Amino acid sequence: MICWISMERDGYESDINKLCEFNFETKEKFYISEGLDTFISSFAWALDSKTIYFSAVWEGAYQVYKTDINEKKVEKVTNEISNFNNLSVLDNEHLLATNCSMQKPNDLYLIDLTNKSIKQLTFINKEKLDDIKPVKVEKRIVKTFDDKSMLCWVIYPPDFDATKKYPTLLYCQGGPQSAVSQFFSMRWNFYLMASHGYIVIAPNRRGLPGFGREWLEEISGDYYNCCMKDYLSAIDDISKENYVNKDKLGAVGASFGGYSVYWLAGNHEKRFKAFISHAGMFNIEMFYYETEEMWFPNWDCEGAPWILLNGEKFKNYLHSPHLYVEKWDTPILCIHGEKDYRILHSQGEAAFHAARLKNIPAKLLMFNEEGHWIMKPQNALIWQREFYSWLDKWLK
């Protein structure tokens, strides 16, 4: 037998990753993770070749699961507020895996399969972590505009005091179908945002995996409707708290998150006082003609801009962020890499020019050696300094 991770539908880059099995003797192929309607990220065979362990995202965290290749029954092994990945079977009773959360970067952990206990084996960043104040991370269930339940992560500053008021950030996820899980990143780091004195709310809005196929696919062909309303539901919900300074709200994001910021800039009805968009789509029609990743807009935008359905273009083109510039009124920082071929730097430049032509305070940060992500350490330091300089200027 052989197993692999597979997507079922051609041309859909964000289709659910399923775990497939093929039996060379019977010539049968089937999906053995069918019972778990979400993304599989890594897997490992048990020593008896009858069980497979795998990690998958569900409700905002990557957990370890196991399945019997004959019964096809999926069983949860871990239940932590953290991400397990890179699984390796040590023996019949133990798994090795990496684990991280919004409060700590990856280390190696030992999972005891008999009693499901978890033991940390490495402490690579212990000295650094011991030297900084911890932050609190909480789940918050927000009711959406259509009365559905949306899981949001809320990250609070060190020494959080509920009697004080804090500037607050809405984090807009990229992908667009990438889970807001318990990741720890050198770029979009919630620990760092909170340590700068900001409350952060990070919603698992429509279009993200870990909540079933319907929730995941409600964004395809319709970027602006449910997804953007989910963002507004999240920021409006947290703003009800007395410790949130409603006059000091910001929205930040990259890629599709950057698109979200550009769209919110023209549709936020005075909620926000600062925006930061990194590598965002500003003009969806131009994005279609510019990107190197054609299968992506062909699926997510449902087709090319010149195709008309009942005499109109597809929805995403009719509601592109650049069509709402007339309502822009809020300071914005636009960041881009000149070697970004997924979303060309011209998108960031156009958004910056639009803001300045409207006499809105704006700044353009361009990295001539970077692509869709800021990868070089020195550039990452510049990115972080400019990020917080901009937020502090308008929200503090």
WODAKA-V120110 format. One record per backbone hydrogen bond with DSSP energy under -0.5 kcal/mol. CO is the residue of the C=O (numbers start at 1). NH is the residue of the N-H. If there is no record, write none. Layout:
<<CO NH> <CO NH>>
//
This chain:
<<2 22> <4 20> <6 18> <8 10> <9 12> <11 13> <12 15> <16 18> <17 40> <18 6> <18 20> <19 32> <19 33> <20 4> <21 30> <22 2> <22 24> <23 27> <23 28> <28 23> <30 21> <30 32> <31 34> <33 36> <35 37> <36 38> <37 212> <39 57> <42 55> <44 53> <46 49> <50 69> <51 46> <52 67> <53 44> <54 65> <55 41> <55 42> <56 63> <61 58> <61 63> <62 84> <63 56> <64 77> <64 78> <65 54> <66 75> <67 52> <68 72> <73 68> <75 66> <80 82> <82 84> <83 100> <85 98> <88 90> <88 96> <91 94> <93 113> <93 114> <94 90> <94 91> <95 111> <96 88> <97 109> <98 85> <99 107> <100 83> <101 104> <104 101> <107 99> <108 121> <108 122> <109 97> <109 111> <110 112> <110 119> <111 95> <111 113> <112 116> <117 112> <119 110> <123 126> <125 129> <126 130> <127 131> <128 131> <129 132> <136 156> <138 154> <140 142> <140 152> <142 150> <144 147> <148 144> <148 150> <150 142> <151 204> <152 140> <153 202> <154 138> <155 200> <156 136> <157 160> <161 164> <166 245> <167 199> <168 250> <169 171> <169 201> <170 172> <170 252> <171 173> <171 203> <172 254> <174 178> <176 178> <179 181> <181 183> <187 189> <188 190> <189 193> <190 194> <191 195> <192 196> <193 196> <193 198> <194 197> <199 169> <200 155> <200 202> <201 171> <201 203> <202 153> <203 205> <205 208> <210 59> <212 216> <213 217> <214 218> <215 207> <215 218> <216 219> <217 220> <219 222> <225 229> <226 230> <227 231> <228 232> <229 233> <230 234> <231 235> <232 236> <233 237> <234 238> <235 239> <237 240> <238 241> <241 244> <243 166> <243 245> <244 246> <245 248> <248 168> <249 273> <249 274> <250 170> <251 276> <252 172> <253 278> <254 257> <255 259> <255 281> <256 260> <257 261> <258 262> <259 263> <260 264> <261 265> <262 266> <263 266> <264 267> <264 268> <268 271> <274 251> <275 333> <276 253> <277 279> <277 335> <278 255> <280 282> <282 284> <282 322> <283 287> <284 288> <285 289> <286 290> <287 291> <292 294> <293 296> <293 297> <294 298> <295 299> <296 300> <297 301> <297 303> <300 221> <304 307> <308 310> <309 312> <312 309> <314 317> <314 318> <315 319> <317 320> <320 323> <321 324> <322 325> <324 327> <325 328> <331 275> <332 334> <332 363> <333 277> <334 365> <335 279> <336 367> <337 340> <339 341> <341 292> <344 347> <344 348> <345 349> <346 350> <347 351> <348 352> <349 353> <350 354> <351 355> <352 356> <353 357> <354 358> <355 360> <356 359> <361 332> <363 334> <363 365> <364 366> <365 336> <366 368> <367 338> <367 370> <370 339> <373 371> <373 375> <376 380> <377 381> <378 382> <379 383> <380 384> <381 385> <382 386> <383 387> <384 388> <385 389> <386 390> <387 391> <388 392> <389 393> <390 394> <391 395> <392 396>>
//
